[in-house]
Amino acid sequence: MKNLSKIVFALQYFCFYKIIHLSKRLFRDMKIQPLADRVLVKRIKKDEGEKKLSSGIYVKSKEENTPRNMGIVEEIGPKLKEKQEKGELNFKVGDKVLFSWGEKVELGDETYDIISETNVLAVVEEE
């Protein structure tokens, strides 16, 4: 009886693992199309890199170089596409932007935000 419960547990664990693995694969293949004046922004993860000192020793960087609400515009809604054609939109797909808040969506390992056009605060231009 004890062996049977171990087998049942192993089967449940295996099935649960397969379901999670398949759902991650399905979510990875999904594409989100924002509606109306919404923007899909892929969050930029905070810098968790290492810094090399002059002595050659690597230490973890404690600086948070990336603001919490910074991301790259992945997709824009149909109303914004119309504005873009007229030249009235201040950002485009691929731009790095700062935003105030949005609806957080996690697909696979990536984190996205769906935000309104008015919540885009600034376009970040790197020199």
C-alpha positions as CSV (number, residue, x, y, z in Angstrom):
1,M,0.0,0.0,0.0
2,K,2.9,2.3,0.8
3,N,4.4,1.7,-2.6
4,L,1.1,2.4,-4.3
5,S,0.9,5.9,-2.7
6,K,4.4,6.7,-3.9
7,I,3.5,5.7,-7.4
8,V,0.3,7.8,-7.3
9,F,2.3,10.8,-6.0
10,A,4.9,10.3,-8.7
11,L,2.2,10.2,-11.4
12,Q,0.5,13.3,-10.0
13,Y,3.8,15.2,-9.9
14,F,4.6,14.1,-13.5
15,C,1.2,15.2,-14.8
16,F,1.4,18.5,-13.0
17,Y,4.9,19.1,-14.4
18,K,3.7,18.3,-17.9
19,I,0.7,20.6,-17.6
20,I,2.9,23.5,-16.4
21,H,5.5,22.8,-19.1
22,L,2.8,22.7,-21.9
23,S,1.1,25.9,-20.6
24,K,4.4,27.8,-20.7
25,R,5.0,26.7,-24.3
26,L,1.4,27.8,-25.2
27,F,1.9,31.2,-23.6
28,R,5.2,31.7,-25.3
29,D,3.6,31.2,-28.7
30,M,0.7,33.7,-27.9
31,K,0.6,37.1,-29.4
32,I,-1.2,40.0,-27.6
33,Q,-2.9,42.7,-29.7
34,P,-3.9,45.7,-27.6
35,L,-7.3,47.3,-28.3
36,A,-8.2,51.0,-28.9
37,D,-5.6,53.4,-27.5
38,R,-3.7,50.8,-25.5
39,V,0.0,50.0,-25.7
40,L,1.7,46.6,-25.0
41,V,5.0,47.3,-23.2
42,K,7.6,44.6,-22.4
43,R,9.2,45.4,-19.1
44,I,12.9,45.8,-18.9
45,K,14.3,43.7,-16.0
46,K,16.4,45.5,-13.4
47,D,20.1,45.4,-13.7
48,E,21.4,42.5,-11.6
49,G,24.9,42.4,-13.1
50,E,28.3,42.3,-11.6
51,K,30.8,45.1,-11.4
52,K,34.5,44.5,-11.9
53,L,36.7,46.5,-9.5
54,S,40.1,47.8,-10.5
55,S,41.6,45.0,-8.4
56,G,39.9,42.4,-10.7
57,I,37.4,41.3,-8.1
58,Y,33.7,41.0,-9.2
59,V,31.1,42.3,-6.9
60,K,27.3,42.4,-7.3
61,S,26.0,45.8,-8.4
62,K,23.6,47.3,-5.9
63,E,22.6,50.1,-8.2
64,E,19.2,50.0,-9.7
65,N,19.9,51.5,-13.1
66,T,16.6,50.5,-14.6
67,P,13.5,52.3,-13.3
68,R,10.7,49.9,-12.3
69,N,8.3,51.2,-15.0
70,M,10.5,51.2,-18.1
71,G,9.9,49.0,-21.1
72,I,10.0,48.6,-24.8
73,V,6.9,49.2,-26.9
74,E,6.0,45.8,-28.5
75,E,2.6,46.6,-30.0
76,I,0.1,49.4,-30.3
77,G,-3.7,49.4,-30.7
78,P,-5.6,50.4,-33.8
79,K,-6.5,53.9,-32.7
80,L,-2.8,54.6,-32.1
81,K,-1.9,53.1,-35.5
82,E,-4.2,55.7,-37.1
83,K,-2.5,58.5,-35.1
84,Q,0.9,57.2,-36.1
85,E,-0.1,57.3,-39.8
86,K,-1.1,61.0,-39.3
87,G,2.2,61.7,-37.5
88,E,0.5,62.5,-34.2
89,L,2.0,59.8,-32.1
90,N,5.2,60.5,-30.1
91,F,6.5,57.0,-29.9
92,K,6.6,53.9,-32.1
93,V,7.0,50.1,-31.8
94,G,10.5,49.4,-30.5
95,D,10.9,52.6,-28.5
96,K,12.0,52.5,-24.9
97,V,9.5,54.3,-22.7
98,L,8.8,55.2,-19.1
99,F,5.2,54.7,-18.0
100,S,3.1,55.4,-14.9
101,W,1.1,52.2,-14.5
102,G,-0.6,49.5,-16.4
103,E,-2.2,46.0,-16.3
104,K,0.5,43.5,-15.6
105,V,0.5,40.4,-17.8
106,E,3.0,37.5,-17.5
107,L,3.5,35.2,-20.4
108,G,6.1,32.5,-20.0
109,D,9.2,34.1,-18.6
110,E,8.4,37.6,-19.8
111,T,6.4,40.4,-18.1
112,Y,4.3,42.8,-20.1
113,D,2.1,45.8,-19.2
114,I,-0.9,46.9,-21.2
115,I,-1.2,50.7,-20.7
116,S,-3.2,53.6,-22.0
117,E,-1.5,56.1,-24.4
118,T,-1.8,58.7,-21.7
119,N,0.2,56.6,-19.2
120,V,3.3,56.8,-21.4
121,L,5.3,59.5,-19.7
122,A,8.5,59.7,-21.8
123,V,10.5,58.2,-24.6
124,V,14.0,57.2,-23.4
125,E,16.7,58.0,-26.0
126,E,20.2,56.6,-25.4
127,E,23.2,58.5,-26.6
